[in-house]
Each structure stands twice: as structure tokens, then as C-alpha cells.
Amino acid sequence: MPVLNLNDPQAVERYEEFMRQSPYGQVTQDLGWAKVKNNWEPVDVYLEDDQGAIIAAMSMLLGDTPTDKKFAYASKGPVMDVTDVDLLDRLVDEAVKALDGRAYVLRFDPEVAYSDEFNTTLQDHGYVTRNRNVADAGMHATIQPRLNMVLDLTKFPDAKTTLDLYPSKTKSKIKRPFRDGVEVHSGNSATELDEFFKTYTTMAERHGITHRPIEYFQRMQAAFDADTMRIFVAEREGELLSTGIALKYGRKIWYMYAGSMDGNTYYAPYAVQSEMIQWALDTNTDLYDLGGIESESTDDSLYVFKHVFVKDAPREYIGEIDKVLDPEFYAELVKD
């Protein structure tokens, strides 16, 4: 059974190389992600071709539930062409064997475009899909947002700077914080993490929402070096204004977390975005992912902000694909 032995350095190195080189790679499928989510149990499976090369892989994390069955989740996985559903079936079969009856469901949510045809194909292969059919189809109806604002930089082969991507009206918005004296630096040090966490908790308190502890981000920092994880910090005259965390993996840079201080931030979040996009341009990265939105509407503040940088329509993903392993527990625990 092709289950990764985490105690075998050569096997781990080969698996990680596949994950990081694959055009379908996702940072949440990297083995480092299990170190961030250290209260989940990792299980990693893969398939090989006739020459012994890895052709598909899935890193699952097992979480506890109110029952004696676990929840198995492969965030943004698996790493393969998911539209090859026969290959997907083979990989899922291996995953089910590795789970050995311990989970009531295996859930995965690849970044594949939604279509009625693909949705029907998945259902015909015995999967339960959760997308447009979920009762509350908003941003938080699924673990990962299904509507995402993604800047496709391959459409701008001659762009050297962020400003090269936009018309004059948008350029003016992007330039504004810099004209007002906002400066942005980036790195992956403890100092930058402290600056991020200060803005992150301030913003959470302002909006009355919960936030992750600093240890979560320290684990992330330990798992990924500065070539993968970068913290951007915007200041004006030494005053901390806004921050963001981006992760570079595979074909994209993903803007994952943000924070801002109270009061006038001099449009510093625009400066942070500008510098993150510049990082993508400087590293010839294909995609810059600003993450999810509630809806393509001016009533959604996330859409309004992200649409400044992404003029294309949001990408709608297929959503969650469930391999139900225990129908009784699934019916009890998964409610649309």
C-alpha cells in the first residue's frame, strides 16, 4: 500500500519533491502543513506509474469529532488532475485503505472550476458534492471559500511592476499610500511576525471576531522558509499600519492572512497588496490569489477591495467532494 512512511527520509524527500514540483501543488498539501496543524493526525498516500514515479498524492489530516470516528480532510487536494476521475478513484481507494475504518468521511476540495458536467461525473462515481447545492451557499458554507479572486499574471507577459497591470484610475489608487509616505518591508523574522500579530489581533477585536494564537503562526514560520512564507509590513514614519502574510507554492502566491491598526491607515492595505503582487512578478509566479469573497457584489466589502486588484470575474471552484465512509455518522454530522 503506497502510504508515506514519515520515518523514511528518502521517501519523504521524494514525496515532497513531487508535491512542490507538481503544477497541482498546494501549500496545504505540503508535509509542512501538518506541522502547522499539529493537533491533527497526518496520513499521506500516493500512486506511482510503472516506472515507480509518483503521479498522484494526497495529504490528509485527521481530526476528532463528537463520535469515535474521525474527520479526514485533504485541504485543496489531492495533488493531481482531479478531472481524471478514474485516477482520482484509484487514489481515493488507497486513502480509504490507509484510513482503515477510522474516519466517517474523506473530504477534499481541489481548486478545479465548477461545472455541472464535472459535478455530475463526480456524483456518478459515488462522491457527494457540496457546492451550489448547500443550503447556505455563502463564503463560510464550506471550509474553503468557493468564490476566489485570482489574478492571472500569465495574461501580462511584459509586466515588470504591479503598476504595469492596471489602467490609470487603478494606478492612482495603488500609488496613493506611497505618495502619503507609506513604506513596506517584508521578511520572515520574529520581528515581522510580532508586527503582523499586533495588527491581526487589533483587527479581530475591532470586528468582534476570534483569532488564532501566535503559536499557530510561529509553527507556520518554522515550517516554511522566507522563500515560501513572507510577512509584509506597511508603516508610515515608523508607525505600524497594516500587514499581510503570503505563501508562495507551486504556481501561485496566496494572500492568506492580514491585519490593520485602528484609525487612519493611509490606504496601507493597498501598498501591502502592491508589494505582494510585485513578489509574484519578480519570481515569475503565474497566479496571485487574494482568497475568497462572499459574492460578486458591491455589497460585499471583500469583493470591493479585491476587485481593485483582480478585474476578472471570481473563480468558482467545484467545492467539497466527500467520500462517505460511514453513512450513519455522515448523515448525523454533515448538515447542509
N, C-alpha and C positions, 0 to 999 in steps of 0.2 A: 504494500500500500504506500503510495507516494506522500507520506506525511513528513514534513520537515523536522529533522532532529536538531533542535536548537543547541544541543551539546556537541554538534559536529561542525567545527569551524569551516571546513571546506564546503560542506553542504549549505551552510548559512551564507557564505560568500557568494556561491553560485546563485542562490535564490535571490539575494539582494541585488546582484548584478542584473538579473533578469527584470526584477521589479523596477529598477532605476533606468534601464535602457529601453524598456517597452514603451511604444507610443501610447499605450493604455495605462501607463503607470499613474498612481495617485499617492500622495503623501500619507493618506490614511490607510493605505495598504502596505506601506513600508513597515519593516520589523521595528523600526524606532517608534512607531505609533503605539505599540503595545507597552513601551516603556513610559509613555505619557499617560496612557490609560492603565495604570499599574494595578487597579483594583478589578480588572477583567483578566480572564484566563485566555492566553493566545493559543490558537490551533491553526497551523498553516499547511495547506495542501497544494499539490501541483500535478501537472501532466507533462509527459515527455513524448517526443516523437521517436521514430525508430532508431535514430542516431543518439538518443539519450539527451537531447537538448530540451530544455523546458519550453513549453508552448502555451501554457496557461497556468495561472496561480490564483489562490485566494487566501488572504489572511483574515481569519475570523477571530473575534473577541467574544468570549462567553461571559454573560452577566447573570447575576442571580435574579430570581423572580419570587413572588409570594408563594410559589409552589416548589416542589422538589425538582422541577425541570428548569433548565437554563434557557436564556435567550441568546442565540448565536447571530452575530451581526458582522458582515463584511462591508465596512463603510466605503462607499464609492467603488466597490469591487464588483466582480473579480477583474483581474488584470488579463484581459483577452478581448477579442472581438466578440462581444456578447450577442451580436446578431447571428453568429454561427451557433444556433441553438442546440444542434446536435453535440458540438464540442462543449457547450455550456452544460448540457445534461451529464456528460461524462465527468466533468469536473465536480458538479454538484453531487453526483453519486459517490465520488471519493470523499467529499466533505461529509456526507451523511455517514459513511462508514467510520470516519475519524471521530465524529461526534458520539457514535456508539450509544445512541438512545438517551443521551443526557440532556438534549435540548428539545423544546416543543416546536421550534421553528428555526429555520435558517433564513435570514433576511439579508438582501444585498440591494444596492441602489446605484447602478453604474450611470455614468454621465453619457447616456445614449438618448438621442432625440425621441420624444414621444411620437408615436403614430398609431392609429387604430389597427393597422395591419400587424405591427410588431406586438402590440398589446394582445391581440387575438392569438397570435402564434404562441406567445408565452403561456397563455391560458390553455391552449390546445395541448401544450406539453406538460400540463399539470401544475403550473405555478399559479399562485394567487397574486394579482397585481393590485397595488394601491396607488392610484393617481387621480385622474378626474372622477373616479367613482367614489372617492372618500367623501363622506357627508360634509365635513368642514374642509373644503379644498384650499384653505389659506396657507400661509407660509409655514405654520407650525403644525399642519396636519400630518406631515411626515417628518422623519428625523432630519433629513436634509431638505432644504427648500427645493421645489421642483422648477421654479422660475428663477433663472440666474442671468445676471448681466455680465456678459463676457465680451471683452474687446479682442477682436481677431486681428493681431498685428501682421499676419501674413498678407493682409489687404493693403498694407502700406510698406512695400519693399524698400522704398527710398527714404523712409523716415529715419532721422538721426536723433531727433529730440521729441519730447512729448508735444511741444507746440506744433510740430510738423503734421500732427494727426488731425488738427482741428481748424474749423473756419475762424474768421477774425473775432466773431462775437464770443465764442468759447475761449479763444486765446486770451481775451481780455479778462475773463473770469479767472483763468488759471494764473495769469500774471499778477492779479490784484494783491494776493498776500505777499508776494515777493517785493512788489512796489512799496508795500507798507512795512517792509523790514523783516518779514518772517524768513527765518533760515531753517533748513532741515539737515540734520545729520543722521547717519544710520550705522548700525553695528549689531553686535550680539553679546554685549558685555553685561555684567551685573548692573552697572550704572544705567544703561539704557533700559534694562528690564524694570528697574525701580521707577524710572521716569514713566514708562508705559503703565505700570501698575497704579501709580498715583492718578493718572488721567482716567484709567479704566474704572477704578473704584469710584472716583468722583462722578463720572458719567452715570454709572449704575445707581448711585444714591440719588442723583438728580432725577432719574426716571423711575425710581422706586422699584428696581428690579434686582434680582440676585446676581452674584458674580462668582467666578471661580477663584479659589485661593491662589496666592502667589506660588505655592509649591507646584501647582499644575504647570505654570509657565516655566518654572525652574526645571522641571522634568523635560519639557519641550526643548528648552535651551540645551540641556545635557544630551538630548537625543539627536539634535540636528546642529550642524556647524553653521558658520556665518555664510557659507555658500548656499545653504538651503533655507535657513531662517534668518530674517533680518528685521530689526526693530527700527522704525523711522520715528524721529523725534523733531517736532517743529517748535521753535522758540522765537521770541522777539525781545531783543535787548535783554537776554538772559532769563526771560520769563517763560516758563513751560506752558504751552498752549494745547498741543494736540499730538497724538501718537498713533501708530498702527503697526501691526505685525503681519508680515507677508512670508509665505513659504514658496520656494522655487522647487518644483519637482516635475520631472518629465517634460511635457510640452507647455507647462503653464506656470505662472506665478499667481498664487491665491492670496488675496487680501482677506485675512482670517479674523483678526481682532482689531479693535480701535478704542480710543478713549479721547476725551477732551475735557478741559477745565471749564469751570463756570465763568460767566462773563464774556467779554469781547475776545474772541479767538482770532480776529483779523483774517477770517477765512482760511485759517491754518489747515483744516482738513483737505482743502483743495491743493495746498502745497504738498501735503503728505502723499496724496494720490499722484500728483505730478511726478514726484521722485520715485514712487513705486513703479509707475509706468516706464520711467527712464531706466530703471534697473532691468526691466523686461527687454527694452530696446537694446541696452548695452550688452546683454547676454544672448541676444538673438532668440529670445523665447517667443513661441508662437502666440500664446494666449495670455491675457491678463484678466483674471476672474475676480470681479468685485463682489461675488456672492449673491445671495438671494434677495428677492423682493416679495412683497405681499401680492401686488398686482401691477399691471402696466397701466397705471392711473396717476394723475396728478394729486389724487387724494392720499397716495402712499408716499410719505416723505423719503423713504429709502429709494424708491424709484426716481423721484425728482432729483435727488443728489447724484445717484449713479448714472442717470441718463445724461448728465453733463459730460461724462467721460465715455459712455457707450451709446452711440447713436442707433445701433441696430436694435431690433426687437429682442426681448428676453429669449433665452433658450429655455424651452420646456423639455425637461427630462422625463424619462419613462416612469420615474418614481420608484416605489419599493416593490421588489419581487420576492415573494415568500415561497419557500419550500416548506410546506406544512408537514411536521413530523409527528405531532400528536394532536389530532383534530379536536379532541375534547378540551385540552388546555388552550388551544388556539382560539376556539370559539369563546372561551371564558375571558382570555386576556387581551385579545385584539378586537376592539370595537371601533367601528367607523362612526 
